[in-house]
Amino acid sequence: MSATSKASLKARLAELTAGIEALPEDVFSDVQGRHKVQRQIAGLKAGVDIPLESVFDMCFQPHQSAAAMVALKAGWLAVLADGHPKTAADIAAITGGEPELIARIMRVLTATGVLDEHGVRTYAVNPVSRTLLDPGWTNGLKHLYATVSCNLCLQLQLMSRPSFDHGGPVLLNLPDYLARNGYKVPQDVKTGPFADTWGGKNSWALFEAEPARGEVFHSFMEKWKEGLTIWFDKYPFEVQLSDAYDVSDDVVLLVDVGGGRGHVLQEFVKQRGRRKNRLIVQDVPGALSPAEKLQPFGIEAMAYNFFTPQPVKGETRDSYLTEKS
C-alpha cells in the first residue's frame, strides 16, 4: 500500500478550499461547481483512508439501507416528522416495540447521517430523513427492497444457484422479521433473524451443512485480523505469565476460544517463537484447520462448542481465553 504524504494532503486541501471559494453564496445553484467540490472531498477522504476502510464501507453499506427500511416500516421516522426531537422511549410509547431495539437501529441512522442525535438516545429529522419521508422516496426504497427480496426468495426456494451471500439475505428479511416479532430485540439465536432467513439454521449450522459457505466466512475472519493490532502486541505477556511461560510441554499457556483456523495463535508463534507450552485453538469442527496445518506452529485443534463447559481446566497452571474482536 502506497502511503499518502502530508504534502499531498495539503495540496488536495488547497484545491478543495479553492473549489469552495469559487462557489456562489447559493451553493446549490452551481451544479457543476458543487459536484467538483464533492469529488474533491471524496479525494481528500480517499487520501487518508486505508484500502481496508474503503472495503469495510462497501461491505457494511447494506446495513444502512436495512436500518432505514426498518425505521420506515415501523413508523419511527414518521413520528419524528413534526421536527421535535424524541427519545427512543418516546418513540416506543407512540409506535410500540422496545426502546433498546429502536436505539440500536437509530444508532446506524445517526452514524450515517440519516438522522441527527440531540442527546442520549434522542433523535431528530434532518434534510436527508425529510427527503426519505417523501412518499415517492419512501416507495422507492420499498420497491427496491421488494424487488430484491422476491428474487432472493425465488433463489432460496429453487436452490439451483446457491448464493454465498450470508448477511445480505438476512438484512433483506430484517424489516419483515422485526415487524412479525413486535419490534423486540431477538433473544435466541435459534429464532433470530439469521435462522429465520436460513430455514431455521443459525450461522454455524448453515456452515456445517454447506462447508463452501463456511469457507467464505472463515477466510474473511482470517483476513479481518491482517494489519490490525492484536492483543498480545500490547499485553505484557512475558511479565504476566513468566511463571508459566516456556515451562513444559504439559502446561497449557493459551486457549483461543472460537479461534477458527487458529490464525491468531499462528501470529503469536510467528512473533514470539515456538515454546514448550501447549497452545490450543477451540472451535466447531467445521471451522478448525486440519491438524497438519497447525502442527508446524505447535498448535492443537480441539473441537468445542463455547456454549458448553470448558474442557481445559484442572490440568493447566495458566489458561487464558482470548477474545475475538
Salt bridges, closest charged atoms under 4 A:
ASP49 OD2 - LYS45 NZ 2.40
ASP57 OD2 - LYS45 NZ 3.62
ASP82 OD1 - LYS86 NZ 2.83
GLU100 OE2 - ARG104 NE 3.36
GLU100 OE1 - ARG121 NH2 2.80
ASP176 OD1 - LYS73 NZ 3.23
ASP196 OD2 - ARG180 NH2 2.89
GLU210 OE1 - ARG213 NE 2.64
GLU215 OE1 - ARG261 NH2 2.55
GLU222 OE1 - ARG261 NH1 2.46
GLU226 OE2 - LYS223 NZ 3.05
GLU238 OE2 - ARG272 NH1 3.02
ASP246 OD2 - ARG275 NH1 3.58
GLU300 OE2 - ARG278 NE 2.70
GLU315 OE2 - ARG278 NH1 2.98
